[in-house]
Amino acid sequence: MTNLLSAFRYATLPYETTQFRAKVKAFLKSSFKPMPPDIRARSWMGFDADFSRKLAARGWVGVTLPARFGGAELDAFSRFVLVEELLAAGAPVSAHWIADRQSGPLINKFGTDTQRQFYLPKICSAEAFFCIGMSEPNAGSDLASVGTRATRCEVNGVSGWRLSGRKVWTTNAHHCHFMIALVRSSGEPQDRQKGLSQFIIDLSLPGVTVRPIQDLSGDAHFSEVFFDDVLLADDALVGNEGEGWSQVNAELAFERSGPERIYSSIVLLEHWIDCLRNSVDTAAHVATIGRFATHLATLRNMSIAVTGKLVNGESPVVEAALVKDIGTEFEQSIPAIIEAAIGLNPDAPVDADLYRTLAYVSQIAPTYSLRGGTREILRGMIARGLGLR
């Protein structure tokens, strides 16, 4: 317990990030046109390839990747600052999000030189967008039970793989060029973590079918992806065959610990506070705003601490799970508490932007505890980290 808690002490961003933050703010002020809050609230689900290419022109896609591949070669602290400012502004970052956060660093760490030279420049120039192939109809957060299978075969007389199966809840698959998928390459499903591998899949290949899924908010950022005897070249394999489980856990540390796990509802919260500035009810909500600020400051400190571990080359799987679990609870509480606060004074003037933003965030907030691992899975990981199971 002491070791886990010590991971979150004295977390601060390096002084150098102050100058970088100023550059990001200036870029957003000059390049990001104002949008209503209900659109900005979609931020890391907002797909805008042109905006991603503007970021890429500054070297801010693949920001932690090596300069020789087009990256900015900055550390994870700088990426934290960049993400924090983009989400606070409500910028549409979804196009490059997965490639920048996970796929690029994964390929850089585990991929071959050929894979790095082919994929990383495309990621850094925002010309190649990636999605994650993890969840399946019978394997949600329990990734070890995935059934999609890659089998050794010959492709045009050369060793390769034949891929069959299905992925679901794949964010932006219908917009993306590539998927990095966790699939079974040997053994049987009951082997659990053994026999799993990661593959880069070109989504334009014959046998790949992508079907968007519309959600209650009217958006369609999720998809089902079907693989019907898709032929993959041998170099589609990322890392070593059979080591997909350890690789995917290293990848999930990036996914679970960043600012996106505490800022998903931040545009709604900020707009509600703005509305209160000119309201006679402001005093009644000071304590609520104070609680939000206290929770956010603590979670931000924890997220920075995990980022520090990533900078040091560690893989803070348990710490990232803790940040994601508590951060999700905070994000989901924001629309519920604001709804209750509005209900205290039903005769107050209606702010149409606030109501539209609240409606969207209330509808989408239940998904916060699904993406990146459910509470049950995360708390199991935390319990094991504490030696409780």
ZIDAUR-V973061 format. One record per residue. N is the residue number from 0. RES is the residue in one letter. OMEGA is omega in whole degrees, -180 to 180 (NA if undefined). Layout:
BEGIN
n | res | omega
N | RES | OMEGA
N | RES | OMEGA
END
This chain:
BEGIN
n | res | omega
0 | M | -179
1 | T | -180
2 | N | -179
3 | L | -179
4 | L | -179
5 | S | 180
6 | A | -174
7 | F | -178
8 | R | 172
9 | Y | -179
10 | A | 177
11 | T | 175
12 | L | 178
13 | P | -178
14 | Y | -177
15 | E | -178
16 | T | 179
17 | T | 179
18 | Q | 179
19 | F | 178
20 | R | 179
21 | A | 178
22 | K | -180
23 | V | 179
24 | K | 180
25 | A | 177
26 | F | -179
27 | L | -180
28 | K | -176
29 | S | -172
30 | S | -174
31 | F | -177
32 | K | -179
33 | P | 178
34 | M | 178
35 | P | -174
36 | P | -180
37 | D | 174
38 | I | 179
39 | R | 180
40 | A | 179
41 | R | -179
42 | S | -173
43 | W | 165
44 | M | -179
45 | G | -176
46 | F | 180
47 | D | -176
48 | A | -180
49 | D | 178
50 | F | 179
51 | S | 179
52 | R | 174
53 | K | 176
54 | L | -179
55 | A | 180
56 | A | 176
57 | R | -176
58 | G | -173
59 | W | 165
60 | V | -169
61 | G | -170
62 | V | 180
63 | T | -176
64 | L | -177
65 | P | -179
66 | A | -178
67 | R | 177
68 | F | -180
69 | G | 179
70 | G | 180
71 | A | 180
72 | E | 175
73 | L | -178
74 | D | -177
75 | A | 176
76 | F | 179
77 | S | 177
78 | R | 177
79 | F | -180
80 | V | 179
81 | L | -179
82 | V | -180
83 | E | -179
84 | E | 179
85 | L | -179
86 | L | 179
87 | A | 178
88 | A | -177
89 | G | -179
90 | A | -179
91 | P | -171
92 | V | -169
93 | S | -175
94 | A | -176
95 | H | -166
96 | W | -175
97 | I | -179
98 | A | -179
99 | D | -173
100 | R | -170
101 | Q | -170
102 | S | 179
103 | G | 178
104 | P | 179
105 | L | 179
106 | I | -180
107 | N | -177
108 | K | -172
109 | F | -174
110 | G | 176
111 | T | 177
112 | D | 179
113 | T | 179
114 | Q | 180
115 | R | -177
116 | Q | -179
117 | F | -171
118 | Y | -171
119 | L | 176
120 | P | 179
121 | K | 177
122 | I | -175
123 | C | 178
124 | S | -179
125 | A | 176
126 | E | 178
127 | A | 180
128 | F | -175
129 | F | 169
130 | C | -175
131 | I | 177
132 | G | 179
133 | M | -174
134 | S | 175
135 | E | -180
136 | P | 180
137 | N | 180
138 | A | 180
139 | G | 178
140 | S | 178
141 | D | -170
142 | L | -177
143 | A | -179
144 | S | 180
145 | V | -178
146 | G | 176
147 | T | -169
148 | R | 172
149 | A | -177
150 | T | 178
151 | R | 178
152 | C | 174
153 | E | 178
154 | V | -177
155 | N | 177
156 | G | -179
157 | V | 180
158 | S | 180
159 | G | -176
160 | W | 173
161 | R | -173
162 | L | 178
163 | S | 178
164 | G | -172
165 | R | 173
166 | K | -179
167 | V | -176
168 | W | 180
169 | T | -175
170 | T | 173
171 | N | 179
172 | A | -178
173 | H | 177
174 | H | -168
175 | C | 179
176 | H | -175
177 | F | 173
178 | M | 167
179 | I | -172
180 | A | 171
181 | L | -177
182 | V | 177
183 | R | -178
184 | S | 176
185 | S | 179
186 | G | -179
187 | E | -178
188 | P | -179
189 | Q | 176
190 | D | 177
191 | R | -173
192 | Q | -179
193 | K | 174
194 | G | 178
195 | L | 180
196 | S | 176
197 | Q | -179
198 | F | 171
199 | I | -175
200 | I | 172
201 | D | -173
202 | L | 176
203 | S | -177
204 | L | 174
205 | P | 180
206 | G | 177
207 | V | 177
208 | T | -179
209 | V | 180
210 | R | 179
211 | P | 177
212 | I | 179
213 | Q | 180
214 | D | -176
215 | L | -179
216 | S | -178
217 | G | 177
218 | D | 177
219 | A | 180
220 | H | 174
221 | F | 177
222 | S | 163
223 | E | 178
224 | V | -178
225 | F | 177
226 | F | -179
227 | D | -179
228 | D | 178
229 | V | -180
230 | L | -180
231 | L | 174
232 | A | -178
233 | D | -177
234 | D | 172
235 | A | 179
236 | L | 177
237 | V | -179
238 | G | -178
239 | N | 178
240 | E | 179
241 | G | -179
242 | E | -178
243 | G | -177
244 | W | 179
245 | S | 179
246 | Q | -176
247 | V | 177
248 | N | 174
249 | A | 179
250 | E | -177
251 | L | 176
252 | A | 175
253 | F | -174
254 | E | -168
255 | R | -167
256 | S | -172
257 | G | -180
258 | P | 180
259 | E | 179
260 | R | 176
261 | I | -174
262 | Y | -176
263 | S | -179
264 | S | -170
265 | I | 180
266 | V | 177
267 | L | -179
268 | L | -179
269 | E | -178
270 | H | 177
271 | W | 178
272 | I | 177
273 | D | 179
274 | C | -178
275 | L | -178
276 | R | -179
277 | N | -176
278 | S | 176
279 | V | -178
280 | D | -174
281 | T | -176
282 | A | -178
283 | A | -175
284 | H | -178
285 | V | -179
286 | A | 179
287 | T | 178
288 | I | 179
289 | G | 178
290 | R | 177
291 | F | -177
292 | A | -180
293 | T | 179
294 | H | -178
295 | L | -180
296 | A | 180
297 | T | -180
298 | L | 179
299 | R | 178
300 | N | 179
301 | M | -180
302 | S | 177
303 | I | 180
304 | A | 178
305 | V | 176
306 | T | 177
307 | G | 178
308 | K | 177
309 | L | 178
310 | V | -179
311 | N | 177
312 | G | 179
313 | E | 176
314 | S | -173
315 | P | -174
316 | V | -177
317 | V | 180
318 | E | 179
319 | A | 178
320 | A | 180
321 | L | 178
322 | V | -179
323 | K | -178
324 | D | -179
325 | I | 179
326 | G | 178
327 | T | 179
328 | E | 178
329 | F | -179
330 | E | -179
331 | Q | -180
332 | S | -174
333 | I | -180
334 | P | -179
335 | A | -179
336 | I | 178
337 | I | 175
338 | E | -180
339 | A | -180
340 | A | 178
341 | I | -179
342 | G | 179
343 | L | -180
344 | N | -177
345 | P | -179
346 | D | -180
347 | A | 178
348 | P | -177
349 | V | 172
350 | D | -174
351 | A | 179
352 | D | 180
353 | L | -178
354 | Y | 179
355 | R | -180
356 | T | 179
357 | L | 179
358 | A | -179
359 | Y | -176
360 | V | 178
361 | S | 180
362 | Q | -174
363 | I | -174
364 | A | 178
365 | P | -179
366 | T | -178
367 | Y | -178
368 | S | 175
369 | L | -176
370 | R | 179
371 | G | 179
372 | G | -180
373 | T | 178
374 | R | -176
375 | E | 179
376 | I | -178
377 | L | -178
378 | R | 173
379 | G | 178
380 | M | 180
381 | I | 179
382 | A | 178
383 | R | 179
384 | G | 178
385 | L | -179
386 | G | -178
387 | L | 178
388 | R | NA
END
